[in-house]
């Protein structure tokens, strides 16, 4: 199967590494959360069980203003908690860690 055939959120293997598709040309590497560009022509192996592309849940298409505001607040709180945990464990925080955490948060 080719990379564009995957839906966002599906796990797959590419070049002996496990990724989760995060965008039309991007994926996050499992374990590190590092974002990578994946070629459209790349051959990948789906890891989500049955091999069917239909196994990913459908995202809601329309949100009210209140829902969007609440989702943004939830996102901000989640991100702050993650970054505080990293900073307390390591005593410091690097920009790469911040960006990696932002990329790895599931928006749905």
Phi and psi in degrees as GROMACS dihedral restraints (atoms count N, CA, C in turn):
[ dihedral_restraints ]
;  ai    aj    ak    al  type     phi  dphi    fc
    3     4     5     6     1   -97.6    20    10
    4     5     6     7     1   154.2    20    10
    6     7     8     9     1   -52.8    20    10
    7     8     9    10     1   -43.5    20    10
    9    10    11    12     1   -63.2    20    10
   10    11    12    13     1   -18.4    20    10
   12    13    14    15     1   -75.1    20    10
   13    14    15    16     1   -16.0    20    10
   15    16    17    18     1   -77.3    20    10
   16    17    18    19     1   151.5    20    10
   18    19    20    21     1   -97.9    20    10
   19    20    21    22     1   153.5    20    10
   21    22    23    24     1   -58.2    20    10
   22    23    24    25     1   133.2    20    10
   24    25    26    27     1   101.0    20    10
   25    26    27    28     1   -13.7    20    10
   27    28    29    30     1   -79.7    20    10
   28    29    30    31     1   142.9    20    10
   30    31    32    33     1   -90.1    20    10
   31    32    33    34     1   142.9    20    10
   33    34    35    36     1  -152.8    20    10
   34    35    36    37     1   165.1    20    10
   36    37    38    39     1  -111.3    20    10
   37    38    39    40     1   135.2    20    10
   39    40    41    42     1  -145.0    20    10
   40    41    42    43     1   125.9    20    10
   42    43    44    45     1    52.1    20    10
   43    44    45    46     1    45.4    20    10
   45    46    47    48     1    64.1    20    10
   46    47    48    49     1    21.7    20    10
   48    49    50    51     1  -126.7    20    10
   49    50    51    52     1   150.7    20    10
   51    52    53    54     1   -98.5    20    10
   52    53    54    55     1   133.0    20    10
   54    55    56    57     1  -132.9    20    10
   55    56    57    58     1   166.3    20    10
   57    58    59    60     1  -123.9    20    10
   58    59    60    61     1   129.4    20    10
   60    61    62    63     1   -68.7    20    10
   61    62    63    64     1   128.7    20    10
   63    64    65    66     1  -117.1    20    10
   64    65    66    67     1   -13.1    20    10
   66    67    68    69     1  -165.4    20    10
   67    68    69    70     1  -178.8    20    10
   69    70    71    72     1   -58.7    20    10
   70    71    72    73     1   -32.5    20    10
   72    73    74    75     1  -129.5    20    10
   73    74    75    76     1    12.2    20    10
   75    76    77    78     1  -126.9    20    10
   76    77    78    79     1   156.5    20    10
   78    79    80    81     1  -151.7    20    10
   79    80    81    82     1   153.3    20    10
   81    82    83    84     1  -104.9    20    10
   82    83    84    85     1   136.6    20    10
   84    85    86    87     1   -76.2    20    10
   85    86    87    88     1   130.5    20    10
   87    88    89    90     1   -65.6    20    10
   88    89    90    91     1   136.0    20    10
   90    91    92    93     1    99.9    20    10
   91    92    93    94     1   -47.3    20    10
   93    94    95    96     1  -104.1    20    10
   94    95    96    97     1   -26.7    20    10
   96    97    98    99     1    78.0    20    10
   97    98    99   100     1     3.1    20    10
   99   100   101   102     1   -63.2    20    10
  100   101   102   103     1   136.5    20    10
  102   103   104   105     1   -85.4    20    10
  103   104   105   106     1   139.1    20    10
  105   106   107   108     1  -134.9    20    10
  106   107   108   109     1   146.6    20    10
  108   109   110   111     1   -84.8    20    10
  109   110   111   112     1   135.8    20    10
  111   112   113   114     1  -121.2    20    10
  112   113   114   115     1   129.8    20    10
  114   115   116   117     1   -63.6    20    10
  115   116   117   118     1   147.3    20    10
  117   118   119   120     1   -62.1    20    10
  118   119   120   121     1   -31.7    20    10
  120   121   122   123     1   -83.4    20    10
  121   122   123   124     1    -2.4    20    10
  123   124   125   126     1   -64.5    20    10
  124   125   126   127     1   132.8    20    10
  126   127   128   129     1   -83.5    20    10
  127   128   129   130     1   128.5    20    10
  129   130   131   132     1  -129.0    20    10
  130   131   132   133     1   161.1    20    10
  132   133   134   135     1  -116.7    20    10
  133   134   135   136     1   120.4    20    10
  135   136   137   138     1   -68.4    20    10
  136   137   138   139     1   136.1    20    10
  138   139   140   141     1  -111.8    20    10
  139   140   141   142     1     4.6    20    10
  141   142   143   144     1   -87.5    20    10
  142   143   144   145     1    51.3    20    10
  144   145   146   147     1    80.3    20    10
  145   146   147   148     1  -102.7    20    10
  147   148   149   150     1   -68.8    20    10
  148   149   150   151     1   -15.9    20    10
  150   151   152   153     1    87.4    20    10
  151   152   153   154     1     0.0    20    10
  153   154   155   156     1   -88.5    20    10
  154   155   156   157     1   139.6    20    10
  156   157   158   159     1   -73.2    20    10
  157   158   159   160     1   -14.5    20    10
  159   160   161   162     1   -79.6    20    10
  160   161   162   163     1     0.9    20    10
  162   163   164   165     1   -79.7    20    10
  163   164   165   166     1    -6.2    20    10
  165   166   167   168     1   -90.3    20    10
  166   167   168   169     1   135.6    20    10
  168   169   170   171     1   -66.4    20    10
  169   170   171   172     1   150.0    20    10
  171   172   173   174     1   -81.4    20    10
  172   173   174   175     1   138.3    20    10
  174   175   176   177     1   -82.3    20    10
  175   176   177   178     1   148.1    20    10
  177   178   179   180     1   -65.1    20    10
  178   179   180   181     1   138.7    20    10
  180   181   182   183     1   -95.3    20    10
  181   182   183   184     1   -29.7    20    10
  183   184   185   186     1  -124.9    20    10
  184   185   186   187     1   133.7    20    10
  186   187   188   189     1  -127.4    20    10
  187   188   189   190     1   144.4    20    10
  189   190   191   192     1   -77.0    20    10
  190   191   192   193     1   165.0    20    10
  192   193   194   195     1   -57.7    20    10
  193   194   195   196     1   -43.9    20    10
  195   196   197   198     1   -61.6    20    10
  196   197   198   199     1   -41.0    20    10
  198   199   200   201     1   -63.9    20    10
  199   200   201   202     1   -41.1    20    10
  201   202   203   204     1   -64.5    20    10
  202   203   204   205     1   -45.5    20    10
  204   205   206   207     1   -60.3    20    10
  205   206   207   208     1   -44.7    20    10
  207   208   209   210     1   -64.3    20    10
  208   209   210   211     1   -39.7    20    10
  210   211   212   213     1   -64.1    20    10
  211   212   213   214     1   -40.8    20    10
  213   214   215   216     1   -64.8    20    10
  214   215   216   217     1   -42.2    20    10
  216   217   218   219     1   -61.9    20    10
  217   218   219   220     1   -43.9    20    10
  219   220   221   222     1   -62.9    20    10
  220   221   222   223     1   -42.4    20    10
  222   223   224   225     1   -60.1    20    10
  223   224   225   226     1   -47.4    20    10
  225   226   227   228     1   -60.8    20    10
  226   227   228   229     1   -45.4    20    10
  228   229   230   231     1   -62.0    20    10
  229   230   231   232     1   -43.9    20    10
  231   232   233   234     1   -60.9    20    10
  232   233   234   235     1   -46.3    20    10
  234   235   236   237     1   -64.0    20    10
  235   236   237   238     1   -45.1    20    10
  237   238   239   240     1   -60.4    20    10
  238   239   240   241     1   -41.8    20    10
  240   241   242   243     1   -63.1    20    10
  241   242   243   244     1   -44.6    20    10
  243   244   245   246     1   -60.4    20    10
  244   245   246   247     1   -46.0    20    10
  246   247   248   249     1   -68.6    20    10
  247   248   249   250     1   -37.4    20    10
  249   250   251   252     1   -63.1    20    10
  250   251   252   253     1   -39.9    20    10
  252   253   254   255     1   -62.5    20    10
  253   254   255   256     1   -44.3    20    10
  255   256   257   258     1   -63.2    20    10
  256   257   258   259     1   -47.0    20    10
  258   259   260   261     1   -62.7    20    10
  259   260   261   262     1   -39.4    20    10
  261   262   263   264     1   -71.5    20    10
  262   263   264   265     1   -31.9    20    10
  264   265   266   267     1   -75.5    20    10
  265   266   267   268     1   -37.3    20    10
  267   268   269   270     1  -105.4    20    10
  268   269   270   271     1   -11.7    20    10
  270   271   272   273     1    80.4    20    10
  271   272   273   274     1    -4.4    20    10
  273   274   275   276     1  -157.2    20    10
  274   275   276   277     1   171.5    20    10
  276   277   278   279     1  -139.2    20    10
  277   278   279   280     1   127.3    20    10
  279   280   281   282     1  -101.9    20    10
  280   281   282   283     1   150.9    20    10
  282   283   284   285     1   -59.2    20    10
  283   284   285   286     1   -34.1    20    10
  285   286   287   288     1   -62.1    20    10
  286   287   288   289     1   -37.6    20    10
  288   289   290   291     1   -67.7    20    10
  289   290   291   292     1   -39.3    20    10
  291   292   293   294     1   -62.9    20    10
  292   293   294   295     1   -49.9    20    10
  294   295   296   297     1   -63.8    20    10
  295   296   297   298     1   -39.9    20    10
  297   298   299   300     1   -62.1    20    10
  298   299   300   301     1   -41.4    20    10
  300   301   302   303     1   -66.8    20    10
  301   302   303   304     1   -39.4    20    10
  303   304   305   306     1   -61.9    20    10
  304   305   306   307     1   -45.1    20    10
  306   307   308   309     1   -64.3    20    10
  307   308   309   310     1   -33.3    20    10
  309   310   311   312     1   -84.3    20    10
  310   311   312   313     1    -9.0    20    10
  312   313   314   315     1   -74.9    20    10
  313   314   315   316     1   128.1    20    10
  315   316   317   318     1   -77.8    20    10
  316   317   318   319     1   117.4    20    10
  318   319   320   321     1   -73.7    20    10
  319   320   321   322     1   -31.6    20    10
